[in-house]
């Protein structure tokens, strides 16, 4: 073999070692995932059961009971929403 061929082959190999590679980058892209949380059933409200005009004290009691039921329902809805919007752990 000729010495110039060997020298040029070694130079070509060493030139490849000196080339810089681009740094690897990680790109995080959100991927939509189906929410599997069930929607809680809406409770029947006490004030919806009146057919005629109720007495004032009946309306007051029913309204207070409805507020408590609605707050409980909202807690269930908020829990379901938080479960669906929480970040997914890999």
PyMOL Python script that loads the backbone (N, CA, C, O; Angstrom):
from pymol import cmd

cmd.read_pdbstr("""\
ATOM      1  N   UNK A   1       0.819  -1.186   0.000  1.00  0.00           N
ATOM      2  CA  UNK A   1       0.000   0.000   0.000  1.00  0.00           C
ATOM      3  C   UNK A   1       0.855   1.238   0.000  1.00  0.00           C
ATOM      4  O   UNK A   1       1.973   1.249   0.515  1.00  0.00           O
ATOM      5  N   UNK A   2       0.334   2.237  -0.561  1.00  0.00           N
ATOM      6  CA  UNK A   2       1.094   3.480  -0.623  1.00  0.00           C
ATOM      7  C   UNK A   2       0.921   4.241   0.688  1.00  0.00           C
ATOM      8  O   UNK A   2      -0.164   4.232   1.268  1.00  0.00           O
ATOM      9  N   UNK A   3       1.958   4.885   1.151  1.00  0.00           N
ATOM     10  CA  UNK A   3       1.863   5.644   2.403  1.00  0.00           C
ATOM     11  C   UNK A   3       0.904   6.824   2.283  1.00  0.00           C
ATOM     12  O   UNK A   3       0.292   7.206   3.281  1.00  0.00           O
ATOM     13  N   UNK A   4       0.754   7.409   1.112  1.00  0.00           N
ATOM     14  CA  UNK A   4      -0.169   8.537   0.977  1.00  0.00           C
ATOM     15  C   UNK A   4      -1.619   8.079   1.126  1.00  0.00           C
ATOM     16  O   UNK A   4      -2.460   8.814   1.643  1.00  0.00           O
ATOM     17  N   UNK A   5      -1.903   6.866   0.672  1.00  0.00           N
ATOM     18  CA  UNK A   5      -3.258   6.344   0.826  1.00  0.00           C
ATOM     19  C   UNK A   5      -3.583   6.106   2.293  1.00  0.00           C
ATOM     20  O   UNK A   5      -4.684   6.406   2.755  1.00  0.00           O
ATOM     21  N   UNK A   6      -2.616   5.567   3.013  1.00  0.00           N
ATOM     22  CA  UNK A   6      -2.819   5.300   4.442  1.00  0.00           C
ATOM     23  C   UNK A   6      -2.969   6.608   5.196  1.00  0.00           C
ATOM     24  O   UNK A   6      -3.830   6.720   6.069  1.00  0.00           O
ATOM     25  N   UNK A   7      -2.163   7.581   4.882  1.00  0.00           N
ATOM     26  CA  UNK A   7      -2.231   8.881   5.549  1.00  0.00           C
ATOM     27  C   UNK A   7      -3.570   9.560   5.257  1.00  0.00           C
ATOM     28  O   UNK A   7      -4.192  10.139   6.148  1.00  0.00           O
ATOM     29  N   UNK A   8      -3.998   9.482   4.014  1.00  0.00           N
ATOM     30  CA  UNK A   8      -5.274  10.126   3.677  1.00  0.00           C
ATOM     31  C   UNK A   8      -6.453   9.383   4.317  1.00  0.00           C
ATOM     32  O   UNK A   8      -7.443  10.012   4.693  1.00  0.00           O
ATOM     33  N   UNK A   9      -6.361   8.060   4.444  1.00  0.00           N
ATOM     34  CA  UNK A   9      -7.431   7.293   5.102  1.00  0.00           C
ATOM     35  C   UNK A   9      -7.504   7.649   6.576  1.00  0.00           C
ATOM     36  O   UNK A   9      -8.595   7.823   7.120  1.00  0.00           O
ATOM     37  N   UNK A  10      -6.369   7.757   7.220  1.00  0.00           N
ATOM     38  CA  UNK A  10      -6.334   8.146   8.644  1.00  0.00           C
ATOM     39  C   UNK A  10      -6.840   9.567   8.799  1.00  0.00           C
ATOM     40  O   UNK A  10      -7.570   9.855   9.748  1.00  0.00           O
ATOM     41  N   UNK A  11      -6.475  10.456   7.901  1.00  0.00           N
ATOM     42  CA  UNK A  11      -6.939  11.850   7.970  1.00  0.00           C
ATOM     43  C   UNK A  11      -8.454  11.915   7.805  1.00  0.00           C
ATOM     44  O   UNK A  11      -9.120  12.704   8.475  1.00  0.00           O
ATOM     45  N   UNK A  12      -9.004  11.080   6.909  1.00  0.00           N
ATOM     46  CA  UNK A  12     -10.452  11.069   6.705  1.00  0.00           C
ATOM     47  C   UNK A  12     -11.173  10.551   7.953  1.00  0.00           C
ATOM     48  O   UNK A  12     -12.220  11.076   8.334  1.00  0.00           O
ATOM     49  N   UNK A  13     -10.617   9.537   8.574  1.00  0.00           N
ATOM     50  CA  UNK A  13     -11.230   9.000   9.789  1.00  0.00           C
ATOM     51  C   UNK A  13     -11.173  10.007  10.930  1.00  0.00           C
ATOM     52  O   UNK A  13     -12.139  10.163  11.677  1.00  0.00           O
ATOM     53  N   UNK A  14     -10.049  10.682  11.061  1.00  0.00           N
ATOM     54  CA  UNK A  14      -9.910  11.674  12.127  1.00  0.00           C
ATOM     55  C   UNK A  14     -10.781  12.902  11.863  1.00  0.00           C
ATOM     56  O   UNK A  14     -11.230  13.549  12.809  1.00  0.00           O
ATOM     57  N   UNK A  15     -11.018  13.222  10.626  1.00  0.00           N
ATOM     58  CA  UNK A  15     -11.872  14.366  10.303  1.00  0.00           C
ATOM     59  C   UNK A  15     -13.317  14.085  10.729  1.00  0.00           C
ATOM     60  O   UNK A  15     -14.031  14.996  11.149  1.00  0.00           O
ATOM     61  N   UNK A  16     -13.740  12.836  10.622  1.00  0.00           N
ATOM     62  CA  UNK A  16     -15.080  12.473  11.069  1.00  0.00           C
ATOM     63  C   UNK A  16     -15.236  12.603  12.570  1.00  0.00           C
ATOM     64  O   UNK A  16     -16.330  12.907  13.047  1.00  0.00           O
ATOM     65  N   UNK A  17     -14.182  12.384  13.321  1.00  0.00           N
ATOM     66  CA  UNK A  17     -14.235  12.510  14.778  1.00  0.00           C
ATOM     67  C   UNK A  17     -14.356  13.967  15.209  1.00  0.00           C
ATOM     68  O   UNK A  17     -14.911  14.266  16.267  1.00  0.00           O
ATOM     69  N   UNK A  18     -13.844  14.852  14.400  1.00  0.00           N
ATOM     70  CA  UNK A  18     -13.871  16.256  14.768  1.00  0.00           C
ATOM     71  C   UNK A  18     -15.188  16.940  14.458  1.00  0.00           C
ATOM     72  O   UNK A  18     -15.423  18.060  14.913  1.00  0.00           O
ATOM     73  N   UNK A  19     -16.046  16.291  13.696  1.00  0.00           N
ATOM     74  CA  UNK A  19     -17.328  16.903  13.342  1.00  0.00           C
ATOM     75  C   UNK A  19     -18.225  16.938  14.570  1.00  0.00           C
ATOM     76  O   UNK A  19     -18.272  15.985  15.348  1.00  0.00           O
ATOM     77  N   UNK A  20     -18.922  18.029  14.731  1.00  0.00           N
ATOM     78  CA  UNK A  20     -19.820  18.149  15.882  1.00  0.00           C
ATOM     79  C   UNK A  20     -21.219  17.691  15.493  1.00  0.00           C
ATOM     80  O   UNK A  20     -21.708  17.975  14.400  1.00  0.00           O
ATOM     81  N   UNK A  21     -21.844  16.981  16.410  1.00  0.00           N
ATOM     82  CA  UNK A  21     -23.210  16.502  16.197  1.00  0.00           C
ATOM     83  C   UNK A  21     -24.155  17.486  16.880  1.00  0.00           C
ATOM     84  O   UNK A  21     -23.831  18.027  17.937  1.00  0.00           O
ATOM     85  N   UNK A  22     -25.298  17.716  16.293  1.00  0.00           N
ATOM     86  CA  UNK A  22     -26.250  18.591  16.968  1.00  0.00           C
ATOM     87  C   UNK A  22     -26.735  17.946  18.263  1.00  0.00           C
ATOM     88  O   UNK A  22     -26.909  16.730  18.339  1.00  0.00           O
ATOM     89  N   UNK A  23     -26.946  18.768  19.261  1.00  0.00           N
ATOM     90  CA  UNK A  23     -27.394  18.255  20.559  1.00  0.00           C
ATOM     91  C   UNK A  23     -28.814  17.708  20.435  1.00  0.00           C
ATOM     92  O   UNK A  23     -29.655  18.284  19.747  1.00  0.00           O
ATOM     93  N   UNK A  24     -29.063  16.608  21.099  1.00  0.00           N
ATOM     94  CA  UNK A  24     -30.398  16.009  21.072  1.00  0.00           C
ATOM     95  C   UNK A  24     -31.345  16.888  21.895  1.00  0.00           C
ATOM     96  O   UNK A  24     -31.015  17.297  23.008  1.00  0.00           O
ATOM     97  N   UNK A  25     -32.488  17.165  21.350  1.00  0.00           N
ATOM     98  CA  UNK A  25     -33.470  17.962  22.065  1.00  0.00           C
ATOM     99  C   UNK A  25     -34.725  17.128  22.298  1.00  0.00           C
ATOM    100  O   UNK A  25     -35.130  16.326  21.456  1.00  0.00           O
ATOM    101  N   UNK A  26     -35.312  17.337  23.436  1.00  0.00           N
ATOM    102  CA  UNK A  26     -36.555  16.645  23.775  1.00  0.00           C
ATOM    103  C   UNK A  26     -37.683  17.651  23.644  1.00  0.00           C
ATOM    104  O   UNK A  26     -37.662  18.711  24.269  1.00  0.00           O
ATOM    105  N   UNK A  27     -38.655  17.314  22.837  1.00  0.00           N
ATOM    106  CA  UNK A  27     -39.813  18.180  22.659  1.00  0.00           C
ATOM    107  C   UNK A  27     -41.012  17.496  23.292  1.00  0.00           C
ATOM    108  O   UNK A  27     -41.371  16.380  22.915  1.00  0.00           O
ATOM    109  N   UNK A  28     -41.623  18.160  24.242  1.00  0.00           N
ATOM    110  CA  UNK A  28     -42.794  17.601  24.919  1.00  0.00           C
ATOM    111  C   UNK A  28     -44.052  18.201  24.303  1.00  0.00           C
ATOM    112  O   UNK A  28     -44.249  19.416  24.310  1.00  0.00           O
ATOM    113  N   UNK A  29     -44.880  17.343  23.782  1.00  0.00           N
ATOM    114  CA  UNK A  29     -46.104  17.757  23.120  1.00  0.00           C
ATOM    115  C   UNK A  29     -47.279  17.132  23.867  1.00  0.00           C
ATOM    116  O   UNK A  29     -47.308  15.914  24.047  1.00  0.00           O
ATOM    117  N   UNK A  30     -48.247  17.937  24.308  1.00  0.00           N
ATOM    118  CA  UNK A  30     -49.395  17.337  24.996  1.00  0.00           C
ATOM    119  C   UNK A  30     -50.223  16.490  24.027  1.00  0.00           C
ATOM    120  O   UNK A  30     -50.486  16.887  22.892  1.00  0.00           O
ATOM    121  N   UNK A  31     -50.618  15.336  24.501  1.00  0.00           N
ATOM    122  CA  UNK A  31     -51.421  14.425  23.694  1.00  0.00           C
ATOM    123  C   UNK A  31     -52.790  14.309  24.351  1.00  0.00           C
ATOM    124  O   UNK A  31     -52.877  13.979  25.534  1.00  0.00           O
ATOM    125  N   UNK A  32     -53.857  14.573  23.610  1.00  0.00           N
ATOM    126  CA  UNK A  32     -55.188  14.461  24.219  1.00  0.00           C
ATOM    127  C   UNK A  32     -55.494  13.010  24.607  1.00  0.00           C
ATOM    128  O   UNK A  32     -55.238  12.073  23.851  1.00  0.00           O
ATOM    129  N   UNK A  33     -56.040  12.866  25.790  1.00  0.00           N
ATOM    130  CA  UNK A  33     -56.407  11.546  26.299  1.00  0.00           C
ATOM    131  C   UNK A  33     -57.872  11.598  26.702  1.00  0.00           C
ATOM    132  O   UNK A  33     -58.328  12.572  27.302  1.00  0.00           O
ATOM    133  N   UNK A  34     -58.600  10.550  26.371  1.00  0.00           N
ATOM    134  CA  UNK A  34     -60.017  10.503  26.704  1.00  0.00           C
ATOM    135  C   UNK A  34     -60.195  10.434  28.214  1.00  0.00           C
ATOM    136  O   UNK A  34     -59.524   9.656  28.893  1.00  0.00           O
ATOM    137  N   UNK A  35     -61.097  11.247  28.729  1.00  0.00           N
ATOM    138  CA  UNK A  35     -61.414  11.235  30.151  1.00  0.00           C
ATOM    139  C   UNK A  35     -62.393  10.092  30.408  1.00  0.00           C
ATOM    140  O   UNK A  35     -63.416   9.975  29.734  1.00  0.00           O
ATOM    141  N   UNK A  36     -62.071   9.259  31.381  1.00  0.00           N
ATOM    142  CA  UNK A  36     -62.924   8.112  31.668  1.00  0.00           C
ATOM    143  C   UNK A  36     -63.716   8.299  32.956  1.00  0.00           C
ATOM    144  O   UNK A  36     -64.244   7.336  33.512  1.00  0.00           O
ATOM    145  N   UNK A  37     -63.794   9.512  33.419  1.00  0.00           N
ATOM    146  CA  UNK A  37     -64.555   9.825  34.628  1.00  0.00           C
ATOM    147  C   UNK A  37     -66.035   9.913  34.267  1.00  0.00           C
ATOM    148  O   UNK A  37     -66.391  10.492  33.241  1.00  0.00           O
ATOM    149  N   UNK A  38     -66.880   9.351  35.092  1.00  0.00           N
ATOM    150  CA  UNK A  38     -68.319   9.406  34.817  1.00  0.00           C
ATOM    151  C   UNK A  38     -68.909  10.697  35.353  1.00  0.00           C
ATOM    152  O   UNK A  38     -68.455  11.234  36.364  1.00  0.00           O
ATOM    153  N   UNK A  39     -69.916  11.182  34.669  1.00  0.00           N
ATOM    154  CA  UNK A  39     -70.616  12.392  35.100  1.00  0.00           C
ATOM    155  C   UNK A  39     -71.642  11.981  36.153  1.00  0.00           C
ATOM    156  O   UNK A  39     -72.467  11.103  35.902  1.00  0.00           O
ATOM    157  N   UNK A  40     -71.598  12.608  37.329  1.00  0.00           N
ATOM    158  CA  UNK A  40     -72.566  12.225  38.357  1.00  0.00           C
ATOM    159  C   UNK A  40     -73.986  12.622  37.956  1.00  0.00           C
ATOM    160  O   UNK A  40     -74.201  13.624  37.273  1.00  0.00           O
ATOM    161  N   UNK A  41     -74.944  11.816  38.394  1.00  0.00           N
ATOM    162  CA  UNK A  41     -76.345  12.117  38.109  1.00  0.00           C
ATOM    163  C   UNK A  41     -76.789  13.340  38.894  1.00  0.00           C
ATOM    164  O   UNK A  41     -76.429  13.516  40.058  1.00  0.00           O
ATOM    165  N   UNK A  42     -77.577  14.182  38.235  1.00  0.00           N
ATOM    166  CA  UNK A  42     -78.088  15.384  38.889  1.00  0.00           C
ATOM    167  C   UNK A  42     -79.217  14.976  39.831  1.00  0.00           C
ATOM    168  O   UNK A  42     -80.148  14.288  39.415  1.00  0.00           O
ATOM    169  N   UNK A  43     -79.145  15.392  41.099  1.00  0.00           N
ATOM    170  CA  UNK A  43     -80.218  15.025  42.029  1.00  0.00           C
ATOM    171  C   UNK A  43     -81.484  15.833  41.755  1.00  0.00           C
ATOM    172  O   UNK A  43     -81.434  16.929  41.196  1.00  0.00           O
ATOM    173  N   UNK A  44     -82.600  15.274  42.156  1.00  0.00           N
ATOM    174  CA  UNK A  44     -83.850  16.041  42.054  1.00  0.00           C
ATOM    175  C   UNK A  44     -83.854  17.069  43.174  1.00  0.00           C
ATOM    176  O   UNK A  44     -83.517  16.765  44.318  1.00  0.00           O
ATOM    177  N   UNK A  45     -84.230  18.252  42.837  1.00  0.00           N
ATOM    178  CA  UNK A  45     -84.226  19.338  43.802  1.00  0.00           C
ATOM    179  C   UNK A  45     -85.591  19.455  44.469  1.00  0.00           C
ATOM    180  O   UNK A  45     -86.618  19.279  43.814  1.00  0.00           O
ATOM    181  N   UNK A  46     -85.608  19.753  45.774  1.00  0.00           N
ATOM    182  CA  UNK A  46     -86.882  19.831  46.504  1.00  0.00           C
ATOM    183  C   UNK A  46     -87.847  20.883  45.962  1.00  0.00           C
ATOM    184  O   UNK A  46     -89.061  20.691  46.019  1.00  0.00           O
ATOM    185  N   UNK A  47     -87.332  21.975  45.447  1.00  0.00           N
ATOM    186  CA  UNK A  47     -88.241  23.024  44.969  1.00  0.00           C
ATOM    187  C   UNK A  47     -88.874  22.662  43.627  1.00  0.00           C
ATOM    188  O   UNK A  47     -89.847  23.294  43.215  1.00  0.00           O
ATOM    189  N   UNK A  48     -88.337  21.657  42.943  1.00  0.00           N
ATOM    190  CA  UNK A  48     -88.925  21.228  41.672  1.00  0.00           C
ATOM    191  C   UNK A  48     -90.175  20.383  41.877  1.00  0.00           C
ATOM    192  O   UNK A  48     -90.911  20.134  40.922  1.00  0.00           O
ATOM    193  N   UNK A  49     -90.429  19.938  43.105  1.00  0.00           N
ATOM    194  CA  UNK A  49     -91.549  19.051  43.371  1.00  0.00           C
ATOM    195  C   UNK A  49     -92.852  19.793  43.660  1.00  0.00           C
ATOM    196  O   UNK A  49     -93.908  19.169  43.770  1.00  0.00           O
ATOM    197  N   UNK A  50     -92.788  21.085  43.781  1.00  0.00           N
ATOM    198  CA  UNK A  50     -94.011  21.853  44.060  1.00  0.00           C
ATOM    199  C   UNK A  50     -94.843  21.989  42.796  1.00  0.00           C
ATOM    200  O   UNK A  50     -94.332  22.365  41.741  1.00  0.00           O
ATOM    201  N   UNK A  51     -96.141  21.677  42.913  1.00  0.00           N
ATOM    202  CA  UNK A  51     -97.054  21.854  41.784  1.00  0.00           C
ATOM    203  C   UNK A  51     -97.852  23.147  41.940  1.00  0.00           C
ATOM    204  O   UNK A  51     -98.145  23.838  40.964  1.00  0.00           O
ATOM    205  N   UNK A  52     -98.186  23.449  43.159  1.00  0.00           N
ATOM    206  CA  UNK A  52     -98.922  24.689  43.444  1.00  0.00           C
ATOM    207  C   UNK A  52     -97.992  25.630  44.209  1.00  0.00           C
ATOM    208  O   UNK A  52     -96.856  25.270  44.516  1.00  0.00           O
ATOM    209  N   UNK A  53     -98.459  26.792  44.504  1.00  0.00           N
ATOM    210  CA  UNK A  53     -97.652  27.758  45.250  1.00  0.00           C
ATOM    211  C   UNK A  53     -97.495  27.268  46.688  1.00  0.00           C
ATOM    212  O   UNK A  53     -98.492  27.109  47.392  1.00  0.00           O
ATOM    213  N   UNK A  54     -96.263  27.027  47.135  1.00  0.00           N
ATOM    214  CA  UNK A  54     -96.063  26.504  48.491  1.00  0.00           C
ATOM    215  C   UNK A  54     -96.173  27.609  49.532  1.00  0.00           C
ATOM    216  O   UNK A  54     -96.102  28.799  49.226  1.00  0.00           O
ATOM    217  N   UNK A  55     -96.347  27.172  50.760  1.00  0.00           N
ATOM    218  CA  UNK A  55     -96.329  28.134  51.868  1.00  0.00           C
ATOM    219  C   UNK A  55     -94.903  28.637  52.045  1.00  0.00           C
ATOM    220  O   UNK A  55     -93.943  28.006  51.603  1.00  0.00           O
ATOM    221  N   UNK A  56     -94.792  29.769  52.692  1.00  0.00           N
ATOM    222  CA  UNK A  56     -93.484  30.404  52.832  1.00  0.00           C
ATOM    223  C   UNK A  56     -92.509  29.519  53.599  1.00  0.00           C
ATOM    224  O   UNK A  56     -91.352  29.387  53.199  1.00  0.00           O
ATOM    225  N   UNK A  57     -92.960  28.912  54.693  1.00  0.00           N
ATOM    226  CA  UNK A  57     -92.051  28.081  55.479  1.00  0.00           C
ATOM    227  C   UNK A  57     -91.642  26.816  54.716  1.00  0.00           C
ATOM    228  O   UNK A  57     -90.509  26.355  54.855  1.00  0.00           O
ATOM    229  N   UNK A  58     -92.550  26.250  53.914  1.00  0.00           N
ATOM    230  CA  UNK A  58     -92.205  25.086  53.100  1.00  0.00           C
ATOM    231  C   UNK A  58     -91.175  25.457  52.025  1.00  0.00           C
ATOM    232  O   UNK A  58     -90.234  24.710  51.757  1.00  0.00           O
ATOM    233  N   UNK A  59     -91.380  26.615  51.430  1.00  0.00           N
ATOM    234  CA  UNK A  59     -90.446  27.073  50.406  1.00  0.00           C
ATOM    235  C   UNK A  59     -89.063  27.329  50.998  1.00  0.00           C
ATOM    236  O   UNK A  59     -88.045  27.005  50.387  1.00  0.00           O
ATOM    237  N   UNK A  60     -89.039  27.918  52.199  1.00  0.00           N
ATOM    238  CA  UNK A  60     -87.760  28.192  52.854  1.00  0.00           C
ATOM    239  C   UNK A  60     -87.020  26.898  53.176  1.00  0.00           C
ATOM    240  O   UNK A  60     -85.823  26.787  52.911  1.00  0.00           O
ATOM    241  N   UNK A  61     -87.726  25.915  53.747  1.00  0.00           N
ATOM    242  CA  UNK A  61     -87.092  24.637  54.086  1.00  0.00           C
ATOM    243  C   UNK A  61     -86.587  23.937  52.827  1.00  0.00           C
ATOM    244  O   UNK A  61     -85.483  23.393  52.808  1.00  0.00           O
ATOM    245  N   UNK A  62     -87.398  23.955  51.789  1.00  0.00           N
ATOM    246  CA  UNK A  62     -87.003  23.301  50.539  1.00  0.00           C
ATOM    247  C   UNK A  62     -85.814  24.004  49.899  1.00  0.00           C
ATOM    248  O   UNK A  62     -84.931  23.352  49.343  1.00  0.00           O
ATOM    249  N   UNK A  63     -85.788  25.311  49.974  1.00  0.00           N
ATOM    250  CA  UNK A  63     -84.670  26.074  49.398  1.00  0.00           C
ATOM    251  C   UNK A  63     -83.360  25.788  50.133  1.00  0.00           C
ATOM    252  O   UNK A  63     -82.307  25.653  49.511  1.00  0.00           O
ATOM    253  N   UNK A  64     -83.436  25.698  51.449  1.00  0.00           N
ATOM    254  CA  UNK A  64     -82.231  25.387  52.226  1.00  0.00           C
ATOM    255  C   UNK A  64     -81.742  23.964  51.921  1.00  0.00           C
ATOM    256  O   UNK A  64     -80.542  23.726  51.784  1.00  0.00           O
ATOM    257  N   UNK A  65     -82.683  23.035  51.818  1.00  0.00           N
ATOM    258  CA  UNK A  65     -82.295  21.659  51.479  1.00  0.00           C
ATOM    259  C   UNK A  65     -81.714  21.600  50.071  1.00  0.00           C
ATOM    260  O   UNK A  65     -80.772  20.851  49.816  1.00  0.00           O
ATOM    261  N   UNK A  66     -82.274  22.388  49.161  1.00  0.00           N
ATOM    262  CA  UNK A  66     -81.763  22.408  47.790  1.00  0.00           C
ATOM    263  C   UNK A  66     -80.347  22.951  47.731  1.00  0.00           C
ATOM    264  O   UNK A  66     -79.523  22.457  46.961  1.00  0.00           O
ATOM    265  N   UNK A  67     -80.057  23.960  48.536  1.00  0.00           N
ATOM    266  CA  UNK A  67     -78.698  24.506  48.573  1.00  0.00           C
ATOM    267  C   UNK A  67     -77.696  23.446  48.997  1.00  0.00           C
ATOM    268  O   UNK A  67     -76.610  23.351  48.423  1.00  0.00           O
ATOM    269  N   UNK A  68     -78.053  22.645  49.999  1.00  0.00           N
ATOM    270  CA  UNK A  68     -77.139  21.598  50.462  1.00  0.00           C
ATOM    271  C   UNK A  68     -76.955  20.527  49.391  1.00  0.00           C
ATOM    272  O   UNK A  68     -75.836  20.067  49.165  1.00  0.00           O
ATOM    273  N   UNK A  69     -78.040  20.126  48.730  1.00  0.00           N
ATOM    274  CA  UNK A  69     -77.934  19.130  47.670  1.00  0.00           C
ATOM    275  C   UNK A  69     -77.098  19.650  46.514  1.00  0.00           C
ATOM    276  O   UNK A  69     -76.277  18.920  45.958  1.00  0.00           O
ATOM    277  N   UNK A  70     -77.305  20.911  46.152  1.00  0.00           N
ATOM    278  CA  UNK A  70     -76.565  21.492  45.034  1.00  0.00           C
ATOM    279  C   UNK A  70     -75.076  21.568  45.358  1.00  0.00           C
ATOM    280  O   UNK A  70     -74.235  21.297  44.501  1.00  0.00           O
ATOM    281  N   UNK A  71     -74.754  21.937  46.595  1.00  0.00           N
ATOM    282  CA  UNK A  71     -73.343  21.999  46.984  1.00  0.00           C
ATOM    283  C   UNK A  71     -72.695  20.614  46.928  1.00  0.00           C
ATOM    284  O   UNK A  71     -71.552  20.487  46.491  1.00  0.00           O
ATOM    285  N   UNK A  72     -73.413  19.579  47.365  1.00  0.00           N
ATOM    286  CA  UNK A  72     -72.891  18.222  47.279  1.00  0.00           C
ATOM    287  C   UNK A  72     -72.690  17.791  45.837  1.00  0.00           C
ATOM    288  O   UNK A  72     -71.704  17.133  45.507  1.00  0.00           O
ATOM    289  N   UNK A  73     -73.629  18.165  44.983  1.00  0.00           N
ATOM    290  CA  UNK A  73     -73.529  17.842  43.558  1.00  0.00           C
ATOM    291  C   UNK A  73     -72.347  18.574  42.926  1.00  0.00           C
ATOM    292  O   UNK A  73     -71.629  18.004  42.105  1.00  0.00           O
ATOM    293  N   UNK A  74     -72.147  19.820  43.301  1.00  0.00           N
ATOM    294  CA  UNK A  74     -71.020  20.589  42.764  1.00  0.00           C
ATOM    295  C   UNK A  74     -69.690  19.981  43.186  1.00  0.00           C
ATOM    296  O   UNK A  74     -68.733  20.007  42.411  1.00  0.00           O
ATOM    297  N   UNK A  75     -69.606  19.436  44.392  1.00  0.00           N
ATOM    298  CA  UNK A  75     -68.375  18.781  44.846  1.00  0.00           C
ATOM    299  C   UNK A  75     -68.089  17.568  43.961  1.00  0.00           C
ATOM    300  O   UNK A  75     -66.945  17.346  43.565  1.00  0.00           O
ATOM    301  N   UNK A  76     -69.119  16.783  43.648  1.00  0.00           N
ATOM    302  CA  UNK A  76     -68.939  15.619  42.781  1.00  0.00           C
ATOM    303  C   UNK A  76     -68.509  16.046  41.379  1.00  0.00           C
ATOM    304  O   UNK A  76     -67.634  15.421  40.779  1.00  0.00           O
ATOM    305  N   UNK A  77     -69.122  17.110  40.856  1.00  0.00           N
ATOM    306  CA  UNK A  77     -68.744  17.606  39.529  1.00  0.00           C
ATOM    307  C   UNK A  77     -67.313  18.114  39.512  1.00  0.00           C
ATOM    308  O   UNK A  77     -66.565  17.842  38.573  1.00  0.00           O
ATOM    309  N   UNK A  78     -66.931  18.849  40.547  1.00  0.00           N
ATOM    310  CA  UNK A  78     -65.572  19.399  40.621  1.00  0.00           C
ATOM    311  C   UNK A  78     -64.544  18.276  40.723  1.00  0.00           C
ATOM    312  O   UNK A  78     -63.469  18.356  40.128  1.00  0.00           O
ATOM    313  N   UNK A  79     -64.877  17.228  41.479  1.00  0.00           N
ATOM    314  CA  UNK A  79     -63.972  16.082  41.596  1.00  0.00           C
ATOM    315  C   UNK A  79     -63.777  15.408  40.245  1.00  0.00           C
ATOM    316  O   UNK A  79     -62.658  15.050  39.878  1.00  0.00           O
ATOM    317  N   UNK A  80     -64.874  15.236  39.504  1.00  0.00           N
ATOM    318  CA  UNK A  80     -64.782  14.619  38.169  1.00  0.00           C
ATOM    319  C   UNK A  80     -63.968  15.501  37.226  1.00  0.00           C
ATOM    320  O   UNK A  80     -63.168  14.995  36.439  1.00  0.00           O
ATOM    321  N   UNK A  81     -64.165  16.803  37.299  1.00  0.00           N
ATOM    322  CA  UNK A  81     -63.424  17.729  36.444  1.00  0.00           C
ATOM    323  C   UNK A  81     -61.935  17.698  36.758  1.00  0.00           C
ATOM    324  O   UNK A  81     -61.108  17.677  35.846  1.00  0.00           O
ATOM    325  N   UNK A  82     -61.590  17.697  38.037  1.00  0.00           N
ATOM    326  CA  UNK A  82     -60.188  17.656  38.425  1.00  0.00           C
ATOM    327  C   UNK A  82     -59.519  16.352  37.994  1.00  0.00           C
ATOM    328  O   UNK A  82     -58.346  16.339  37.621  1.00  0.00           O
ATOM    329  N   UNK A  83     -60.270  15.266  38.050  1.00  0.00           N
ATOM    330  CA  UNK A  83     -59.715  13.980  37.601  1.00  0.00           C
ATOM    331  C   UNK A  83     -59.428  14.006  36.105  1.00  0.00           C
ATOM    332  O   UNK A  83     -58.469  13.385  35.645  1.00  0.00           O
ATOM    333  N   UNK A  84     -60.258  14.724  35.340  1.00  0.00           N
ATOM    334  CA  UNK A  84     -60.076  14.771  33.889  1.00  0.00           C
ATOM    335  C   UNK A  84     -59.009  15.784  33.466  1.00  0.00           C
ATOM    336  O   UNK A  84     -58.420  15.643  32.395  1.00  0.00           O
ATOM    337  N   UNK A  85     -58.757  16.782  34.276  1.00  0.00           N
ATOM    338  CA  UNK A  85     -57.800  17.818  33.877  1.00  0.00           C
ATOM    339  C   UNK A  85     -56.454  17.676  34.575  1.00  0.00           C
ATOM    340  O   UNK A  85     -55.549  18.474  34.332  1.00  0.00           O
ATOM    341  N   UNK A  86     -56.309  16.671  35.440  1.00  0.00           N
ATOM    342  CA  UNK A  86     -55.027  16.479  36.148  1.00  0.00           C
ATOM    343  C   UNK A  86     -53.973  16.025  35.147  1.00  0.00           C
ATOM    344  O   UNK A  86     -54.288  15.292  34.210  1.00  0.00           O
ATOM    345  N   UNK A  87     -52.718  16.452  35.332  1.00  0.00           N
ATOM    346  CA  UNK A  87     -51.653  16.016  34.431  1.00  0.00           C
ATOM    347  C   UNK A  87     -51.449  14.504  34.542  1.00  0.00           C
ATOM    348  O   UNK A  87     -51.598  13.921  35.616  1.00  0.00           O
ATOM    349  N   UNK A  88     -51.109  13.891  33.427  1.00  0.00           N
ATOM    350  CA  UNK A  88     -50.898  12.450  33.389  1.00  0.00           C
ATOM    351  C   UNK A  88     -49.446  12.173  33.717  1.00  0.00           C
ATOM    352  O   UNK A  88     -48.541  12.754  33.119  1.00  0.00           O
ATOM    353  N   UNK A  89     -49.230  11.283  34.671  1.00  0.00           N
ATOM    354  CA  UNK A  89     -47.867  10.923  35.056  1.00  0.00           C
ATOM    355  C   UNK A  89     -47.356   9.840  34.128  1.00  0.00           C
ATOM    356  O   UNK A  89     -48.035   8.833  33.925  1.00  0.00           O
ATOM    357  N   UNK A  90     -46.164  10.026  33.554  1.00  0.00           N
ATOM    358  CA  UNK A  90     -45.634   9.013  32.631  1.00  0.00           C
ATOM    359  C   UNK A  90     -45.242   7.731  33.351  1.00  0.00           C
ATOM    360  O   UNK A  90     -44.780   6.783  32.715  1.00  0.00           O
TER     361      UNK A  90
END
""", "prot")
cmd.dss("prot")
cmd.show_as("cartoon", "prot")
cmd.util.cbc("prot")
cmd.orient("prot")
